[in-house]
Amino acid sequence: MNPSRVPTHTHPAEDTTQRLHAELLRDALAQEDIAADVHDGYGLALVSVWVGLVVWCDGHRFWWRTGWDPEHKRAVYVWHPAIEPVRAARRVAFRCADLRANQTISDLTSAAGPGGTS
């Protein structure tokens, strides 16, 4: 999503819907044995899943980064309808497993910043 298109003022009920969907995704991820945190504001809710894996929710869909397109020099994203948090969680779980399998300890500690914590 283009950050310049994210609304800075939203109706409070819309923020509640986004957070609700994000919390449903977090709960579905817990069923997959994946811990996640939910944060919201500025018209979006975020589900922090793993290093390099954040799921955004605008109340209508979830989306997350799945890779990099070197030809076009941009990130590749996928999305899933927010009304299907269990199915979205399964897809996110596959992405999380892929990241865990392919990240080294140095990748994780360098992502945490100086001192090894974030």
TATASUL-V927602 format. One record per residue. N is the residue number from 1. RES is the residue in one small letter. SS is DSSP state (A for helix, B for strand, O for the rest). BURIAL is I if it has 16 or more other ideal C-beta (glycine too) atoms within 10 Angstrom, else O. Layout:
BEGIN
n: (N:N)
res: (RES:RES)
ss: (SS:SS)
burial: (BURIAL:BURIAL)
END
This chain:
BEGIN
n: (1:2:3:4:5:6:7:8:9:10:11:12:13:14:15:16:17:18:19:20:21:22:23:24:25:26:27:28:29:30:31:32:33:34:35:36:37:38:39:40:41:42:43:44:45:46:47:48:49:50:51:52:53:54:55:56:57:58:59:60:61:62:63:64:65:66:67:68:69:70:71:72:73:74:75:76:77:78:79:80:81:82:83:84:85:86:87:88:89:90:91:92:93:94:95:96:97:98:99:100:101:102:103:104:105:106:107:108:109:110:111:112:113:114:115:116:117:118)
res: (m:n:p:s:r:v:p:t:h:t:h:p:a:e:d:t:t:q:r:l:h:a:e:l:l:r:d:a:l:a:q:e:d:i:a:a:d:v:h:d:g:y:g:l:a:l:v:s:v:w:v:g:l:v:v:w:c:d:g:h:r:f:w:w:r:t:g:w:d:p:e:h:k:r:a:v:y:v:w:h:p:a:i:e:p:v:r:a:a:r:r:v:a:f:r:c:a:d:l:r:a:n:q:t:i:s:d:l:t:s:a:a:g:p:g:g:t:s)
ss: (O:O:A:A:A:O:O:O:O:O:O:A:A:A:A:A:A:A:A:A:A:A:A:A:A:A:A:A:A:A:A:O:O:O:O:O:B:B:B:B:B:O:O:B:B:B:B:B:B:B:O:O:B:B:B:B:B:O:O:O:B:B:B:B:B:B:B:B:B:O:O:O:O:B:B:B:B:B:B:B:B:O:O:O:A:A:A:A:A:A:A:A:A:A:A:A:A:A:A:A:A:A:O:O:A:A:A:A:A:A:A:A:O:A:A:A:O:O)
burial: (O:O:O:O:O:O:O:O:O:I:O:O:O:O:I:O:I:I:I:I:I:I:I:I:I:I:O:I:I:O:O:O:O:I:O:I:O:I:O:I:O:O:I:I:I:I:I:O:I:I:I:O:I:I:I:I:I:I:I:O:O:I:I:I:O:O:O:O:O:O:O:O:O:O:O:O:O:O:I:I:O:I:O:I:I:O:O:I:I:O:I:I:I:O:I:I:O:O:I:O:O:O:O:O:O:O:O:O:O:O:O:O:O:O:O:O:O:O)
END
